[in-house]
Amino acid sequence: MYAVIQTGGKQYRAEPGKTIVVEKLAGEAGAQVTFDQVLLVSSGDGGTITIGKPTLAGAKVTGEIVEQGRGEKLVVFKFRLRKNYVRRNGHSQDYTAVKIAAIEA
């Protein structure tokens, strides 16, 4: 069984027992989190697939926060040829690792 959820402006495939990395959520490690924007639920065996318009009413995915962290550093480099313009900046995105516990459809 799996579900497609939406959080942080992105969509993720969630399966019970798997860990997904999503945009930063409020909460400490060990806290429970519920995703109620479920776009699709599938039985996983090629049987039934339920698609929401745009979300499924009454469906939710629950999980536990495993880790709050920061991604690797990205370098942002801007350059204009023959204009004496060079800018170098760095950025690290915050993330939350969530272990999916259950899918309720």
Stockholm file with secondary structure:
# STOCKHOLM 1.0

chainA/1-105         MYAVIQTGGKQYRAEPGKTIVVEKLAGEAGAQVTFDQVLLVSSGDGGTITIGKPTLAGAKVTGEIVEQGRGEKLVVFKFRLRKNYVRRNGHSQDYTAVKIAAIEA
#=GR chainA/1-105 SS CEEEEEETTEEEEECTTCEEEEECCSSCTTCEEEECCEEEEECSSSSCEEECSSSCTTCEEEEEEEEEEECCCEEEEEEETTTTEEEEEEECCEEEEEEEEEEEC
#=GC SS_cons         CEEEEEETTEEEEECTTCEEEEECCSSCTTCEEEECCEEEEECSSSSCEEECSSSCTTCEEEEEEEEEEECCCEEEEEEETTTTEEEEEEECCEEEEEEEEEEEC
//
